[in-house]
Amino acid sequence: MEGGIAVKKGFWIGIGLTFFIAILSKLATTLPYISLIGPLVFAILIGMLWNSFFPVRAAWESGITFSSKKLLRAGIILLGMRLNLGDIASAGWPAFILAAGSVLIGIGAVYGIARAIGADKTISFLTACGTGICGAAAIVAVGSQVKAKPEQTAVSVAIIAILGTLFTFVYTLLYPILGFSSEAFGMFAGGTLHEIAHVVAAADAGGAEALDFALVVKLTRVMLLVFVAGGIGIWMSRKNKQSGEKFNLKTLPIPWFIFGFLAVSALYTTGIVPEAVASLFVTLAYLLMAMAMAGLGLNVKFEAFRSAGMKPFIAGFGGTILLILSGYIYVRYFF
């Protein structure tokens, strides 16, 4: 009984810590220069620094994970209250082509570099999927299909968390000098960054329109996870036919929260929701997402990938650079 109470207490402390960091990041960004970074990116930074100097207790991890996963999805769903679907209809096929191209280039570039330098095959493939599709969610989904070991999955997730966080800061600093419009910067961020959290944090620097376009492109990449994971599952089921295993459609990692985001966006597009009410939902969405960013930062552990060596990280870094360059060229010259 006492153990159960302790677990629940740790859960709420973990959530409370992310809430505290979210509020702290909001207050910090009222200061000169720091305001250029934005509260979402700053929440990641504070979370990373906190975990470096005051490592979180194991009992708190469930609450922190809840913030970084569940609250992020809730925040994204509520953020649909500020997206008018008619305003982004002009993105159309260019957005889909960017999303599909990012998946293909991200997976191909990372895995190709990994094989060239002799990195671990499984870790490299998981990292490639995380780079091309949607970070940790893709890694976990694909990892279950290829029967990856827990430590291999953990290393891949750590690599993506570090790379995504690094490039989120870079994008925030580059926005003023890239010369992109808000819409173009949003497409660029949505088509090239790893986690949804990274995309939201980076695109926020470009304003409301940038964030709208970024989410459309990124969520399209996330939806493609269903097809990629399904294809891998079918391939693995054929490969393992001798063991009697069968592919089950029920195991497909369908990202249901995307449909929640689209439903809320559709509701807002009708115009029946008063702007004052919509504004309150958007404020709540940003709070939840800031808590998610804090949780993401608190989960970054630099020592997690040391045992696997630097090769998977090098492959992820190199593949990310190629993805960024291709995304930049596409948005610059074709959008």
N, C-alpha and C positions, 0 to 999 in steps of 0.2 A: 504493500500500500504506500509506504513511504517512498519507495523507488518510483512509483507511478507519479506521485506528487512532485518529486524532484525533476522528473522528465518534463512534466507540464510546465513547471517553473522555468526550466532551462529553455523550453520552447518560446515562452513569452519574453524571456530576457533577450533571446536572439532577435525576435521581432522588434523589441524595444530598442535594441542597439541600432538596428537599421533605421528605425524612426528617428532616433537621436542624431545619427549621422546625416540623414536627409534634411532635418531642420538646420543642423550646423552648416551644411553645404549651402543651403539657401541664404542663411545669414552671412556666410563668408563671401558670397558672390555679390554682396552689396558694396564690397570694398573695391577701390580702384584696381585696375588691371585684372584682378581675379574675376571680375564680372565678365571679362572677355571669354573666359573658359566656359562659364555656364554651370548651373547647379548640378546637372546630371553627371557631367564629366568629373566635377569636383567631388561628388559623392563617391565615385569609384576611387579617386585618389585618396580620399580620407580613409576609406575602407581598407585599401592596401597598406597605408601607413599604420593604421590601427593594428592590423594583423601582424605587421612586422615588429612593432614594439610591444604590443599587448596581445599575444596570440589568443584567439578565442577558445573557450573551453568546449570540449566535446559535447557537453550537454546543451550548448547553445546552437549547435550546428543545424539542428532540425528547424529551428525558427529562422535562422539566417537563410537556409535553403528555401524555406517557404516564401520568404520575401523575394529572393532572387528568381524564383520560378513562378509561383502562383500569383504573387502580387504584380509581377511584371505582366503576366497575361491579363489580369484584371485591369491594370492600368491601360494596356493597349486597347482592350475592348471599350473602356470608357472614353479613350481618346477619339474613338469614332464619332463622338459627339461634336467634334470640331471639323470633321472632314465632309465636305459637300461633294458627293460623287460626281456631280456635274462639272465641278471645277477641275477635276483631274481626268476627265474623259479624253481630253486632248492628248494625254500620254499614250493611250491606246497600245498599238502594236510595238512601238519603240520600247515601252517599258517591259513588255513580255519578252521581246528579243533580248534585251539587256539581262533580264533575270535568267533566261534559259542559257544564254551565252556565258554568264557568270558561273552557273553550275558546271557546265562542261569544261570551261577553262580552269576554274578553281580546282576541280578534281583532277583533271589531266595534268596541270602544271605541277601541283604538289606531288602527286604520285610519280610522275615522270622524273622529277628531280630526286626524289627519294630512292627510286630504283637505280638511278645513275650513280649515286654516292654510296649505295649499299646499306640503306637504313632498314630497320625492321619492317617487314611487309605489312603486317597487320596494323601496327601503330601508324605507319605511313598512309595506309588506305583510310583509316578512321580520321586522321588529321586532314586528308584530302577532302573527304566528305564534309567535315566540319567547316573547312575553308570555303568550299563551293556552295554549300547549301545554307545551313543555319546553326553553325557552332555545336555546342554540347548536345542539343536535341538530336541533331543528325548523327553525332558520334554514338550516342546511346542507342538510337534506333538501328543504325547499321551494325553496331557492335553486337546486338542481340541476334542479328541475321547471320553474321559470320562467326559467331561463337567466340568472340574476343575474350581474353582473360580480364578480370577486373582491373589489374594493374595496367594493362595495355589501354583500356578505356580511360583510366584516370590520367595517364600520361598525355593522351591525346587531348583530353579536356583541358588540362593544365596549359598545354602548348597554345591552344586556341584562346584561352582566357588571357594569357600574357600577350600574344600577338594582337588580339583584338583590342585590348586595353591600350597597348602602345600606339596602334594606328588611330585609335579614337582621339588621343591627344594630338597626334600629328595632323589629323584632318581639321580639328578645331583651330589649330594655328595656321593651317594653309588656306582656310576659307577666304580670308580677306585678300589673298594674293593670287588665287586661282583664276579670278575673272569670270566665274560662273554666275549665272542668274540663280535665284533661290531654287527654282524648279530643277535646273540642271545639277546644282550641287546636291539636292535631295536624291535625284536619280543616281548620281555618282556614289554617294554614301550607301544608299540602299542596295546598289548592285555590287559593291566590292567589300564591305565590312562583314565580319563574321557573325556575331550574335545580334539578335534583335535589339538587345540592350545597347550594344555598341553603335548600331545604326541610329537609334533614337537619340543617344547622347551626342553623337557627332553632328547629325542633321539639325539638332536644336540650335546650333550656332548660326544656321542659315535662316532661322525664323520659321513661321507657321507653314508657309508654302513648301519650304524645303522638307520639313518633317512630313507633310502630307505625301509628297511624291516619294520620299524615302521609304515610308511604310508600304506604299503600294508595290514598289519594286521588291522590297525585302519580303513581304508576305507572299508575293508570287513565288519567290525562291523557296520559301518555307513550304508552300503547297506542292512544289515539285518534289519535296522529300517523299511524299506518298508514292510517287511513281518510281523514284530511284530505289527506295527501300523495297518496294514491291518487286521490282526487277531483280534486285539482289536476292530477295527471298525465293523467287522462282528459280533463279540460277542455282542457289544453294540447295534447294529441295531436289533438283535434278542431280546435282553433284552427290548428294547424300542418299540417293534412292536405295542403295544397298542396305542402309541402316533402317529403312522403313519409315523415315521421317517425311512428313507432308507439309507443304506450304499452306498456311491458314490465313485467309483474308482478315480474320478477326485480329491478327497480330499486327496489322499495318498501323504505323504510328500517325493516324490522321490528326492534324493540328486543329482541333475543333474550335479553339479560341479565335481563329481567323474568321470563322463564320459569325461569331459574336461581334467582332469588330465591324464586319460588313453590314450586319443587321443594325447596329447602332448608327453607323454612317448613313444607312438608308433612311432610318427614322429621322435623323437630323436633316437630311436632304429634303424631306417632305415639308419642312418649315413649321411643323406643328409644335415643336419644342421651343419655348421662349428662350431668347438669347441669354437672359440672366440665369436660367436653370442650366442651360448648356454650359455656360461659363463655370458654374459651380462644379459640374461633372469633370470638366477639363482640369480645373484646379486639383480636384481629388486624384485625377489620373496622373498628374505630374508628381504629386506626393507619393503615390504608390510606385511610380517608376523610379523616383529618387531613392526610395527604400530598396528597390530591386537593384539599382546601381551600387548602393552601399553593400548589399549582400554579395554582389558579384566581386567587388573589391576585397571583401573579407574572405572570399573563397580562393583568391589567387595565392598559390603556394609555390614559390620559386624552386623549392627543393624537389617538387614532385616529379620532374622529368630528368633529374640528374642521373638516376640509375639507367635510363635508356640511352644516355649519351646525347650529344648535340646534333647528331645527324637528322633525326625527325624534326627538330626545331629549325635547323637550317633549311630543310625541304619546305616546311611550312612558311618560313620567312620568304624564301625565294619564290615560292608559288604565289604568295600573297602579293609580292611586288609585281609579278607578271599579270595577276588579276587586276591590280590597281591601274597598271599602265594600259591594259586593254580597255578597261572601263573608262579611263580618262579619254582615250582616243575616240571611243564610241560616242561618249556624251559631247565631246568637243566638236566633232565633225559631222555627227549624224543626228543630233537632237537640236 
